[in-house]
Amino acid sequence: MAQQSTETDWVSRFADDVIAEAERRAPGKPVVVASGLSPSGPIHLGNLREVMTPHLVADEIRRRGHEVRHLISWDDYDRYRKVPAGVEGVDESWAEHIGKPLTSVPAPAGSAYPNWAEHFKAAMTEALAELGVEYDGISQTEQYTSGVYREQVLHAMKHRADIDAILAQYRTKKAPAKKSQKPVDEAELEAAEGSGAASEDDGSGGSAGYFPYKPYCGQCEKDLTTVTSYDDATTELTYTCTACGFGETVRLSEFHRGKLVWKVDWPMRWAYEGVIFEPSGVDHSSPGSSFVVGGQIVREIFGGAQPIGPMYAFVGISGMAKMSSSRGGVPTPGDALKIMEAPLLRWLYARRKPNQSFKIAFDQEIQRLYDEWDKLEAKVADGTALPADAAAHSRAVRTAAGELPRTPRPLPYRTLASVVDITAGHDEQTLRILGELDPANPVTSLDETRPRLDRAEHWINTQVPADQRTIVRDEPDAELLASLDDQARASLRLLLDGLDEHWSLDGLTTLVYGVPKVQAGLAPDAKPTPELKVAQRAFFALLYHLLVGRDTGPRLPTLLLAVGADRVRKLLGG
């Protein structure tokens, strides 16, 4: 019997199902879960769901003491389909490589990697390491060219008529794809986009009939080939290339420069690897999709079983600044990990069921997201978190192998962002301000606040437009100060008189919110009324104008600490 979990989160429920299914299909063997990634260009945050969903389930299975393999198939033997927009070092001359395997296409200019596939795999590999994802990587180029799939290829060719009959059931059912008209920063990132499910044909066509295998041309290396004959007994295959005119006859049992078409390749791998769990994007739920067709092919042709696994929804992006991306604005896991810590990014995928869409924030929303994360951390620490929330937190901060690196002193992200915005990343000034946030327990080294501090600084420098950056005035606004009425002057005096006594983040928060209360004859800790809130907003706007020349800015207590008491007095006319 599979060990049942008392956890209430989606990961535990899938782990229960996967363990039970593995014991039914392959008792005593490691549990196999799988993902597939195509390094056809930057591997974006939508693709990451293809990895994180099985990773989280595999990690839960490991925590329960079972042996599990998470396979990531690098679909680097797929054809190069198009020149992606916005990739540095790539121009339209790369179009000459369309049709070649991704591992036969040159890497972008200036790359340190030997080919296109390795260049784009590298960034994802680095991100997965930072995220704590344990996996076995499989290069499909290596699998095919070394002859690992020889018997499977010959088997598929022998049963080509049966495969063709299965595919024929679906060829008229596929609905045309709808292209999103939304801009990149609002659009959903299709998690399966770029995988082998993309625009590869199913192998039909040619006067000699249907063949589920595509040779890569021996002269130009492209897959614009047509099989003109095949002999099952000798495995002799003849093909011609429509791109360069080359043709040859080869013995398929010894020829390893080609691959099964995607709708046959995917189910072949399910059977070959014994995959128990593999999720797929919502696009695969339509009639004629690779997953639906693959389920029939794996059973009827390869004698295997389709993996269990959910259809997962899309991942959206909230407000990525165009200036921060050289890839047409499509953010990658590496982009996200520059502005947020790995546990936070893991949490975004862990807390939502696979069929729930969500957005990853690159705009101001990241500050609210970090606030939510810090509140959850506090609830977990004091034992008040709901079970599902506690489980998602646990999956975010650790794996079966151990804890992920964390910031020793996790100060609020919005505070760190405000400080580095004002100091422009000046370490000495930053340390002074952070040291004054809590005088009773001062920060004594910036290392205490890293890596969160570095993530906040990167966010400020790449995602906040120049016209929204905070620039403190050099000189007082004499004209504005001279125009103030008695009440406004009195409010500034109350603030200045209380600076020394309240010089900490909490103290200045009490002081700034308390000045309008005191002026209204109330206690500093009185609950605000609608009228009082209006007075507070007016007071805040006055301070922003006098300090930074704008209506708004960073939270005022943080801004005051960053500016420093002496400079605050100068700018406020004290």
C-alpha positions in Angstrom: 0.0 0.0 0.0 1.2 3.5 -0.8 1.9 5.7 2.2 -1.0 8.2 2.5 -0.2 11.7 3.4 -2.0 13.8 6.0 -1.0 16.9 4.2 -3.8 18.8 2.4 -1.9 20.3 -0.4 -2.1 19.3 -4.1 1.5 18.0 -4.1 0.7 15.4 -1.4 -2.4 14.2 -3.2 -0.5 13.7 -6.5 2.3 12.0 -4.6 -0.2 9.5 -3.2 -1.6 8.8 -6.7 1.9 8.4 -8.3 3.2 6.1 -5.6 0.1 3.9 -5.9 0.4 3.9 -9.7 4.1 3.1 -9.6 3.5 0.1 -7.3 0.8 -1.1 -9.7 2.9 -0.7 -12.9 6.5 -1.3 -11.8 6.7 -2.6 -8.2 10.1 -2.4 -6.6 11.5 0.0 -9.3 12.3 3.7 -8.9 9.3 6.0 -9.5 9.9 7.9 -12.8 8.5 11.4 -13.4 9.3 13.4 -16.5 9.5 16.9 -18.0 10.5 18.0 -21.5 12.2 21.2 -22.4 13.2 22.5 -25.9 16.2 24.8 -26.0 15.0 26.4 -29.2 15.4 29.8 -27.6 15.2 31.4 -24.1 13.3 29.0 -21.8 10.8 31.1 -20.1 8.8 31.1 -16.8 5.9 29.3 -18.5 8.2 26.4 -19.3 9.3 26.3 -15.7 5.9 24.9 -14.7 6.7 21.9 -16.9 9.6 21.3 -14.5 8.3 22.5 -11.1 5.1 20.5 -11.1 6.9 17.1 -11.4 9.8 18.3 -9.2 7.5 19.1 -6.3 5.8 15.8 -6.6 9.1 13.9 -7.0 10.5 15.7 -4.0 7.5 14.8 -1.8 8.0 11.1 -2.9 11.7 11.4 -1.9 10.7 12.8 1.5 8.7 9.7 2.1 11.7 7.5 1.5 11.0 6.3 -2.0 13.6 6.2 -4.8 12.5 8.5 -7.6 14.0 9.8 -10.9 12.9 13.1 -12.4 13.9 13.0 -16.0 14.3 16.2 -18.0 14.4 15.5 -21.7 16.3 18.2 -23.5 14.6 18.2 -26.9 17.8 19.4 -28.5 17.3 17.1 -31.5 14.2 19.0 -32.5 14.3 21.0 -35.7 15.2 24.7 -35.6 11.9 26.2 -36.5 12.3 29.9 -36.6 14.7 32.8 -35.6 13.5 34.0 -32.3 13.0 37.8 -32.0 15.1 39.9 -29.7 18.0 37.5 -29.0 21.4 39.3 -28.8 23.9 38.2 -31.4 21.3 36.7 -33.7 20.1 38.2 -37.0 18.1 37.0 -40.0 21.2 35.1 -41.3 20.3 32.4 -38.8 17.3 31.6 -41.0 19.6 29.5 -43.2 19.7 27.0 -40.3 15.9 26.4 -40.2 15.3 22.7 -40.4 18.6 21.6 -38.8 18.7 19.9 -35.3 19.1 22.5 -32.6 22.5 21.0 -31.7 23.7 21.7 -35.3 22.8 25.4 -35.3 25.6 27.8 -34.2 25.2 29.5 -30.9 24.4 33.2 -30.8 27.4 35.4 -31.6 29.7 35.8 -28.6 28.4 32.7 -26.9 30.8 30.5 -25.0 28.8 27.4 -25.9 29.3 25.1 -28.9 25.8 25.3 -30.4 22.4 26.8 -30.1 20.9 24.2 -27.8 23.8 24.2 -25.3 23.6 28.0 -25.2 20.0 28.1 -24.1 20.2 24.9 -21.9 23.0 26.6 -19.9 20.9 29.4 -18.5 18.1 27.0 -17.5 20.5 24.5 -15.9 21.9 27.3 -13.8 18.4 28.4 -12.7 17.4 24.8 -11.8 20.5 24.4 -9.7 19.6 27.6 -7.8 16.0 26.4 -7.4 17.2 23.1 -5.9 15.7 21.0 -8.6 17.3 17.5 -8.7 17.0 15.8 -12.0 18.5 13.5 -14.6 19.1 15.3 -17.8 18.7 13.4 -21.1 19.9 14.9 -24.4 17.7 13.6 -27.2 20.5 14.3 -29.6 22.7 11.9 -27.7 19.9 9.3 -27.5 19.1 9.3 -31.2 22.6 9.7 -32.6 24.1 6.9 -30.4 21.4 4.5 -31.4 19.7 4.2 -28.0 16.3 4.2 -29.7 17.2 1.9 -32.6 14.7 -0.8 -31.8 12.0 1.7 -31.0 12.5 3.4 -34.4 12.5 0.1 -36.3 9.3 -1.0 -34.4 7.6 2.3 -35.3 8.5 2.0 -38.9 7.3 -1.6 -39.0 3.9 -0.5 -37.5 3.7 2.7 -39.6 0.3 1.7 -41.1 -1.1 1.3 -37.6 0.3 4.6 -36.5 -1.1 6.3 -39.6 -4.6 4.8 -38.8 -4.5 6.2 -35.3 -3.4 9.6 -36.5 -6.1 9.6 -39.2 -8.7 9.5 -36.4 -7.6 12.9 -35.2 -6.3 14.8 -38.3 -9.6 16.5 -39.0 -10.4 17.3 -35.4 -7.7 19.7 -34.5 -9.0 23.2 -34.0 -6.8 26.1 -35.4 -4.6 27.8 -32.7 -5.6 31.2 -31.6 -2.8 33.7 -31.4 -2.8 36.0 -28.4 -3.0 39.7 -29.2 -1.9 40.7 -25.6 1.4 42.5 -25.1 4.2 40.4 -23.5 4.0 41.9 -20.1 0.3 40.9 -19.8 0.2 37.8 -21.9 0.2 34.3 -20.5 3.3 32.3 -21.2 2.3 29.0 -22.7 4.1 26.4 -20.6 4.4 23.9 -23.5 5.4 26.4 -26.1 8.6 25.5 -27.8 8.5 21.9 -26.8 8.2 19.1 -29.4 4.5 19.7 -29.4 5.0 22.8 -31.5 4.6 22.9 -35.3 6.3 19.5 -36.2 4.3 17.5 -38.7 3.0 14.0 -37.9 5.0 12.4 -40.6 2.2 12.1 -43.2 2.7 12.9 -46.9 4.8 11.5 -49.7 3.8 9.3 -52.6 5.4 6.3 -50.9 2.9 6.5 -48.1 3.2 7.4 -44.4 6.4 7.2 -42.4 6.8 8.2 -38.7 10.5 8.9 -39.1 12.3 12.0 -40.5 15.9 11.7 -41.6 18.1 14.8 -41.3 19.8 15.3 -44.7 23.3 14.0 -45.0 24.4 17.1 -47.0 22.6 20.1 -45.6 21.6 18.6 -42.2 17.9 19.8 -42.6 14.8 17.7 -42.1 13.2 18.9 -45.3 13.4 15.3 -46.5 10.9 12.9 -47.9 11.2 9.1 -47.5 10.6 7.5 -50.9 11.0 3.9 -49.9 11.5 1.6 -47.0 12.1 -2.2 -46.8 11.1 -3.8 -43.4 13.3 -6.9 -44.0 16.5 -5.1 -44.8 15.7 -1.7 -43.1 16.9 0.0 -46.3 15.5 3.5 -46.4 15.7 5.9 -49.3 15.1 9.6 -48.9 15.5 12.8 -50.9 16.0 16.4 -49.6 13.8 19.1 -51.0 16.1 21.8 -49.7 19.4 20.8 -51.4 18.4 17.9 -53.7 20.6 15.4 -52.0 19.3 11.8 -51.7 20.7 8.5 -50.4 19.8 5.0 -49.4 20.8 4.0 -45.9 20.2 1.0 -43.6 18.0 2.3 -40.8 19.3 -0.3 -38.4 22.7 1.5 -38.7 21.6 5.0 -39.5 21.2 7.4 -36.6 20.7 10.8 -38.2 17.0 11.4 -37.8 14.2 11.0 -35.3 10.6 9.9 -34.9 8.0 12.7 -35.5 6.9 14.3 -32.2 3.5 12.5 -31.9 5.3 9.2 -32.0 8.5 10.2 -30.3 6.8 11.3 -27.1 4.8 8.1 -26.4 7.8 6.1 -27.5 9.7 7.7 -24.6 6.9 7.1 -22.1 7.2 3.4 -22.8 11.0 3.4 -23.0 11.5 5.3 -19.7 8.5 3.8 -17.9 7.2 7.3 -17.1 4.6 7.3 -14.3 3.9 11.0 -14.0 4.2 13.8 -16.5 2.0 16.9 -16.6 1.2 18.7 -19.8 0.0 22.2 -20.9 -3.7 22.9 -21.4 -3.1 23.1 -25.1 -2.7 19.3 -25.0 -6.3 18.7 -23.9 -7.7 19.4 -27.4 -8.6 16.6 -29.8 -5.6 15.7 -31.9 -3.1 17.1 -29.5 0.1 15.3 -28.8 -0.9 14.1 -25.3 -4.3 12.7 -26.5 -2.9 11.0 -29.5 0.1 9.8 -27.6 -2.1 8.0 -25.1 -3.5 5.7 -27.9 -0.1 5.3 -29.6 1.8 4.3 -26.4 -0.8 1.6 -25.7 -1.5 0.2 -29.1 2.0 0.5 -30.7 4.6 0.5 -27.9 2.7 -1.6 -25.3 3.1 1.0 -22.6 0.9 3.2 -20.5 0.3 6.9 -20.6 1.6 8.8 -17.6 -0.8 10.2 -15.1 -0.6 14.0 -14.6 -2.5 17.2 -14.7 -3.0 19.7 -17.4 -1.5 22.8 -16.1 -2.5 26.4 -16.7 -0.5 29.3 -18.0 1.8 31.5 -16.1 1.4 35.3 -16.6 3.9 38.1 -16.1 3.0 41.3 -14.3 4.8 44.4 -15.7 8.3 43.4 -16.9 10.2 46.6 -17.9 11.1 46.4 -21.6 14.5 47.9 -20.8 15.4 44.9 -18.7 15.2 42.2 -21.4 17.2 41.6 -24.5 15.0 38.7 -25.4 11.9 40.5 -26.7 10.5 40.9 -23.2 10.0 37.2 -22.4 11.3 36.7 -18.9 13.2 33.5 -18.0 13.6 31.8 -14.6 17.1 33.5 -14.5 15.4 36.9 -14.9 13.1 36.1 -12.0 15.9 34.9 -9.8 17.7 38.2 -10.2 14.9 40.0 -8.5 13.5 37.4 -6.0 15.0 34.6 -3.9 14.7 31.0 -5.0 12.3 30.0 -2.1 9.8 32.8 -3.2 9.9 31.6 -6.8 9.4 28.0 -5.7 6.5 29.1 -3.5 4.6 30.7 -6.5 4.6 27.3 -8.2 3.9 25.3 -5.0 1.0 27.2 -3.6 -1.2 27.1 -6.7 -2.7 23.9 -8.1 -1.4 23.1 -11.6 -4.7 24.0 -13.2 -4.7 27.4 -11.6 -3.0 30.2 -13.6 -1.0 32.8 -11.7 1.2 35.8 -12.5 4.9 36.4 -11.6 5.4 40.0 -10.6 8.2 42.2 -12.1 6.5 45.4 -11.2 5.6 47.0 -7.9 3.4 44.0 -7.1 6.6 42.1 -6.1 6.7 44.3 -2.9 3.2 43.1 -1.9 4.2 39.5 -2.8 7.2 39.7 -0.5 5.0 41.2 2.3 2.7 38.2 1.9 5.6 35.8 2.0 7.0 37.4 5.1 3.6 37.2 6.8 3.5 33.5 5.9 7.0 33.0 7.4 5.8 34.5 10.6 2.7 32.3 10.8 4.8 29.2 10.1 7.2 30.2 12.9 4.4 30.7 15.5 2.4 27.7 14.4 -0.7 29.6 13.1 -0.3 28.8 9.4 -3.1 26.7 7.8 -1.8 23.2 6.9 -1.9 23.7 3.1 0.0 27.0 3.5 2.5 25.5 5.8 3.1 22.6 3.3 3.6 25.1 0.4 6.1 27.0 2.6 8.0 23.9 3.4 8.2 22.9 -0.2 9.5 26.4 -1.0 12.3 26.6 1.6 13.6 23.1 1.4 13.8 19.9 -0.6 14.5 16.3 0.5 18.2 17.1 0.1 18.0 20.0 2.6 17.4 23.7 3.1 17.8 26.2 0.3 20.0 29.2 1.0 18.2 32.0 2.8 18.7 35.6 3.9 19.8 35.6 7.5 18.1 38.9 8.3 15.1 39.1 5.9 14.2 42.8 6.1 11.1 43.9 4.2 11.8 43.8 0.5 10.0 47.2 0.0 12.3 48.7 2.7 15.4 47.4 1.0 14.2 48.6 -2.4 13.6 52.0 -1.1 17.0 52.3 0.6 19.0 51.2 -2.4 16.8 53.5 -4.6 17.8 56.5 -2.5 21.4 55.5 -1.9 21.9 54.3 -5.5 23.5 51.2 -4.1 26.2 53.0 -2.0 27.2 50.3 0.5 28.3 52.6 3.3 25.1 54.7 3.1 23.0 51.6 2.8 24.5 50.0 5.9 24.0 53.3 7.9 20.3 53.4 7.1 19.7 49.7 7.7 21.6 49.9 11.0 19.1 52.6 12.1 16.0 50.7 11.2 16.0 49.0 14.6 18.5 50.6 17.0 17.9 47.8 19.6 19.0 45.2 17.1 21.0 46.9 14.4 22.2 45.5 11.2 26.0 45.4 11.4 26.9 43.9 8.0 25.1 44.0 4.6 25.8 40.3 4.4 23.1 39.8 7.0 20.6 41.1 4.5 21.8 39.3 1.4 20.8 37.8 -1.0 17.5 39.7 -0.5 19.2 43.1 -0.6 20.9 42.2 -3.9 17.6 41.1 -5.4 15.9 44.4 -4.4 18.8 46.4 -5.8 18.6 44.5 -9.1 14.8 45.1 -9.2 15.3 48.9 -8.6 18.0 49.1 -11.3 16.2 47.1 -14.0 12.5 47.3 -13.4 11.8 50.8 -12.1 11.9 53.5 -14.8 14.2 56.4 -14.3 11.2 58.9 -13.9 10.0 56.8 -10.9 13.4 56.6 -9.2 13.8 58.6 -6.0 16.1 61.7 -6.1 16.4 63.6 -2.9 16.5 67.4 -3.2 19.9 69.0 -2.8 18.4 72.3 -1.5 15.2 73.2 0.3 12.2 74.3 -1.8 12.3 77.9 -0.5 9.2 78.9 -2.6 7.1 76.1 -1.2 8.3 76.6 2.4 7.5 80.3 2.2 3.9 79.6 0.9 2.9 77.4 3.8 0.2 78.4 6.2 0.5 78.2 10.0 -1.0 74.7 10.2 1.4 73.3 7.7 4.4 75.0 9.4 3.2 73.6 12.7 3.0 70.0 11.3 6.6 70.3 10.1 7.7 71.6 13.6 6.0 68.6 15.3 7.8 66.2 13.0 11.2 67.8 13.4 10.8 68.1 17.2 10.1 64.3 17.4 12.9 63.1 15.1 15.6 62.3 17.7 13.2 60.5 20.0 11.6 58.5 17.2 14.7 57.7 15.1 13.9 54.1 14.1 11.6 52.6 11.5 8.8 51.9 14.0 9.4 55.2 15.8 9.2 57.3 12.6 6.1 55.4 11.5 4.4 56.3 14.7 5.6 59.9 14.4 4.6 60.5 10.7 1.2 59.1 11.2 0.8 60.7 14.5 1.4 64.4 13.6 -2.0 65.0 11.9 -3.6 63.2 14.9 -1.9 65.5 17.4 -2.9 68.5 15.4 -6.5 67.3 15.5 -6.3 67.1 19.3 -6.1 63.3 19.3 -3.7 60.9 20.9 -0.9 59.6 18.6 -2.3 56.1 18.7 -5.9 57.2 18.0 -7.7 55.2 15.3 -7.9 57.3 12.1 -11.3 58.7 10.9 -12.1 59.5 7.3 -11.3 63.2 8.0 -8.0 62.3 9.6 -7.0 60.1 6.6 -7.5 63.2 4.4 -5.3 65.2 6.7 -2.6 62.5 6.7 -2.6 62.3 2.9 -2.1 66.0 2.7 0.7 66.0 5.2 2.4 63.1 3.4 2.2 64.9 0.1 3.8 68.0 1.6 6.7 65.9 2.9 7.2 64.2 -0.4 7.3 67.6 -2.2 9.8 69.0 0.2 12.0 66.0 0.2 11.9 64.5 -3.3 9.8 67.0 -5.4 7.0 64.6 -6.1 3.5 63.7 -4.8 4.6 60.2 -3.8 7.7 58.2 -3.1 9.1 55.4 -0.9 7.4 54.9 2.5 8.0 58.0 4.5 9.6 56.4 7.6 12.1 54.7 5.3 12.7 57.8 3.3 13.4 59.9 6.4 15.9 57.3 7.7 17.6 57.3 4.3 17.8 61.0 4.0 19.2 61.3 7.5 18.1 63.6 10.3 20.4 66.6 9.5 19.4 66.7 5.9 15.7 66.2 6.8 15.9 69.3 9.0 17.6 71.3 6.2 15.0 70.3 3.6 12.0 70.9 5.9 13.2 74.3 7.0 14.2 73.3 10.4 
